Amino acid sequence: MIAPPPLRDDCFALPVGVDWLSVERALELLRNAMHPQVATMHVDLGAARGRILAKDIMAPSNSPPHANSAIDGYGYLGVQSENREVIRLSLMQGRAAAGDPFETDVPDGCAVKVLTGAILPEGVDTVVLQEDVSVGVHEIAFRGPLKAGKNTRSAGEDIQIGQVLFRKGRKIRTSDLAVLASVGISQLKVYWPLRVGILSTGDELIEPGELARVGQIYDANRPMLIGQMVELGYDIVDLGRAEDDAETLRSILNSAAERCDALITTGGASAGDEDHMSALLRDSGSLEMWRIAVKPGRPMAMGLWNGLPVFGLPGNPVAAMVCALVFTQPALRTLAGGTWEMPQSYDVTAAFAKSKKPGRREYLRARIRNGRAEVFSSEGSGRVTGLSWAEGLVELAEPALDIKIGDKVRYIPFSEF
């Protein structure tokens, strides 16, 4: 008769001879392994929002291109008003307006009407607000002193020719379009959108809408991850669900290597009898990591299949989402041609108490209310309602912690990932 091992009741207990990867080390390995997987193309400026730049963008011209007026008023040579209490100047006929420059030089002792955005005529470097001016038939008068250069914009004040506007790897935002348009850029070299395959594995999974039999559960991971990838601007290849069968998974992996630039799978990433995904990656000699000291999400498989980067996430939806945010998203951004970026976190006051064991970095579903971080009532990875309840994660470092209400903790909004 065999004897059972001593009860340790600790799923984090290390198997003999197995080292765990810290979150920092796992991210370092990922960062070193990632490089762009997609080709480049040119797009018109109007189609560039959300695309990733494939080369640095240099300003081909100044912005503004010429010195111009910031207000409606009267332009003149500013030295005449710096040290005088009352300034009287002869008024020239005509005006300078945006798109309609004043072609005549303005001599000393003279002024000309200028409107907002108008190019400053020769002899003008200062503009006085029209409300501050008394206007006669042939002259104007206003009170000084008024500093030379007042109420004007110099050429290249905002952007200078040759200036680097955006670096390769930047994801173009709506506000960037205005910057690019202001210097006349009409086309950009960008990367093709990353094609991300999404696959759920598990004999127990069925589609929402189907009738669940005993032992079956609905696939929550694929809709969640597809939505996440769509928000990031990637093209989705929905690979559906796969049963726990090594040859079926091998065939899907082979197909994905032809159709996708990266693959995210859920389930089968641990070391059990039915965890075929990690076994296939390990047999191919490409498995990089699968024991990461993180909660939730310890069982992960990351590797290559015929050159295709594969991210094997846990089957539990909470762990799958956390691992996708922490590990997969920065890696995919790099594969898509973007820069490796870690999310911005903030020190906030805890509205909760918790005693944490040493060893793992933990991520708690959290949100900010009244300036303090609340955490979901249960840390159970099966509580999917905590994902929609939360608006971010509280990150707890690896050492043991005894957090009390009012202590400072690190909070990462979902929007920062």
Secondary structure by P-SEA (a helix, b strand, c coil): cccccccccccccccccbbbbcaaaaaaaaaaacccccccccccccccccccccbbbbcccccccccccccccccccccccccccbbbbbbbcccccccccccccccccbbbbbccccccccccccccccccccccccbbbbbccccccccccccccccccccccccccccccaaaaaaaaaaccccccccccbbbbbbbbccccccccccccccccccccaaaaaaaaaaacccccccccccccaaaaaaaaaaaaacccbbbbcccccccccaaaaaaaaaaccccccccccccccbbbbbbcccbbbbbccccaaaaaaaaacccaaaaaaaacccbbbbbbbbbbbccccccccccccccbbbbcccccccccccccccccccccccbbbbbccccccccccbbbbbbccccc
